[in-house]
Amino acid sequence: MSGSVFGNRFKISTWGESHGAAVGVVVDGCPAGLPLTEEDIQIYLNRRKPGQSRFATPRKEDDSVQILSGIFDGKTTGTPISLIVYNKTARSADYSEIAGYYRPGHADFTFDEKYGFRDYRGGGRTSGRETIGRVAAGAIAAKVLKTMGIELITYSRAIGGIEIDPDHMDFNEIDNNPLYMPDAQAAANAADLLEEKLAQKDSVGGIIEGIVTGLPAGIGEPVFDKLDASLAKAIFSIGAVKGFEIGEGFNAARLCGSENNDAFIIGKDGAVAKATNHAGGILGGISDGSPLVYRAAIKPTPSIARAQQTVNKDNEEITIHIKGRHDPIIVPRAVVVVEAMAALTILDLLLENMGATMDGLIKFYK
Ligand SMILES: Cc1cc2nc3c(=O)[nH]c(=O)nc-3n(C[C@H](O)[C@H](O)[C@H](O)COP(=O)(O)O)c2cc1C
């Protein structure tokens, strides 16, 4: 299977299955001299850990990361950084049934069609656990970006149709509720909705929003490696993501040019700025110096406890009741995954941009 490598300059290679021995990532291209500890990575991993709330899968994993290479005396050495997280509580017996049928909304059918067989234990490589490698690598990318004054803030904007109220938005609230919503009232309403859906043996989806501040103008390569195109590919590579937009996104289709254009102005510091940010911080695929604003739509968790209609490998129509441990909502656990993929994309293009001009090249080598 190809396709487990991401990035050009800051390159990651993720590996491992949900019920295999471990999952992990190799990071190639991290600049030498970055102070880095397991704790830096663990803080990120803890944000996607299962079993932390009533609304996440009860699978109890400590997800503790071990750095195998690439660090000496507390700093990156410029050599590949290898990170591993052991799977400790895999209960493969829960999944033996799904070897013989196709779960609606999952990749079972397409994997069988493509490869002729699959690792059905916990979804194998298509499981949410595949994202551990991305998050661990994203923690490193985010640390490099933070050192350069670039910060990412990511949260749940909507859960099953319950959306945050911009007038009640408070970023300090994000870590105060298990749904990572920056609005306490919306989080309480969403929790009630999730209780209702749990009782109905059903699930809901939602929207994740990210804001990146401190990003200088000029990041993103024209044509195929535009910043928005690269972010779209990165975020769409996460399981369950069904939509992606920048700034006004799909709403731009409903606006007039006079409403959607951001007027250029001279800012307080005398530099060119924008009066508004409908573009979401990207023009022509290149960052414009305004905050980058993007959103990802996440589908409802496909594994639901109620009876579902499907087909088995013998071509028979059957009714199934999925066993195992599942998230009634994927959105809160995917928040950090989305942030990690954004950090990896931005850092990769930031490094790529170093060779964009002769002036820049001469300044670097002189
Ligand atoms: C962090 C994360 C956790 C997930 N947890 C579950 C889960 O508990 N149960 C489930 O059915 N799907 C879960 N998924 C979604 C499936 O992996 C995904 O929907 C499936 O592989 C089909 O891929 P697609 O939705 O991209 O078509 C999770 C996804 C992510 C990113």
PDBQT file of the ligand as one rigid body, heavy atoms in Angstrom, charges set to zero:
ROOT
HETATM    1  C1  LIG A 401      -9.805  10.527  15.355  1.00  0.00    +0.000 C 
HETATM    2  C2  LIG A 401     -10.782   9.638  14.654  1.00  0.00    +0.000 A 
HETATM    3  C3  LIG A 401     -11.534   8.705  15.377  1.00  0.00    +0.000 A 
HETATM    4  C4  LIG A 401     -12.460   7.883  14.743  1.00  0.00    +0.000 A 
HETATM    5  N1  LIG A 401     -13.183   7.001  15.496  1.00  0.00    +0.000 NA
HETATM    6  C5  LIG A 401     -14.122   6.222  14.901  1.00  0.00    +0.000 A 
HETATM    7  C6  LIG A 401     -14.912   5.315  15.684  1.00  0.00    +0.000 A 
HETATM    8  O1  LIG A 401     -14.769   5.193  16.901  1.00  0.00    +0.000 OA
HETATM    9  N2  LIG A 401     -15.845   4.588  15.021  1.00  0.00    +0.000 N 
HETATM   10  C7  LIG A 401     -16.049   4.700  13.669  1.00  0.00    +0.000 A 
HETATM   11  O2  LIG A 401     -16.912   4.020  13.134  1.00  0.00    +0.000 OA
HETATM   12  N3  LIG A 401     -15.310   5.539  12.903  1.00  0.00    +0.000 NA
HETATM   13  C8  LIG A 401     -14.344   6.300  13.485  1.00  0.00    +0.000 A 
HETATM   14  N4  LIG A 401     -13.593   7.151  12.707  1.00  0.00    +0.000 N 
HETATM   15  C9  LIG A 401     -13.920   7.302  11.258  1.00  0.00    +0.000 C 
HETATM   16  C10 LIG A 401     -13.495   6.182  10.364  1.00  0.00    +0.000 C 
HETATM   17  O3  LIG A 401     -12.138   5.895  10.533  1.00  0.00    +0.000 OA
HETATM   18  C11 LIG A 401     -13.807   6.542   8.896  1.00  0.00    +0.000 C 
HETATM   19  O4  LIG A 401     -15.068   7.103   8.784  1.00  0.00    +0.000 OA
HETATM   20  C12 LIG A 401     -13.743   5.298   8.018  1.00  0.00    +0.000 C 
HETATM   21  O5  LIG A 401     -12.418   4.843   7.936  1.00  0.00    +0.000 OA
HETATM   22  C13 LIG A 401     -14.237   5.551   6.573  1.00  0.00    +0.000 C 
HETATM   23  O6  LIG A 401     -13.504   6.571   5.942  1.00  0.00    +0.000 OA
HETATM   24  P1  LIG A 401     -14.215   7.875   5.326  1.00  0.00    +0.000 P 
HETATM   25  O7  LIG A 401     -15.184   8.348   6.351  1.00  0.00    +0.000 OA
HETATM   26  O8  LIG A 401     -13.086   8.866   5.142  1.00  0.00    +0.000 OA
HETATM   27  O9  LIG A 401     -14.861   7.473   4.049  1.00  0.00    +0.000 OA
HETATM   28  C14 LIG A 401     -12.640   7.972  13.332  1.00  0.00    +0.000 A 
HETATM   29  C15 LIG A 401     -11.874   8.895  12.591  1.00  0.00    +0.000 A 
HETATM   30  C16 LIG A 401     -10.962   9.731  13.234  1.00  0.00    +0.000 A 
HETATM   31  C17 LIG A 401     -10.174  10.716  12.414  1.00  0.00    +0.000 C 
ENDROOT
TORSDOF 0
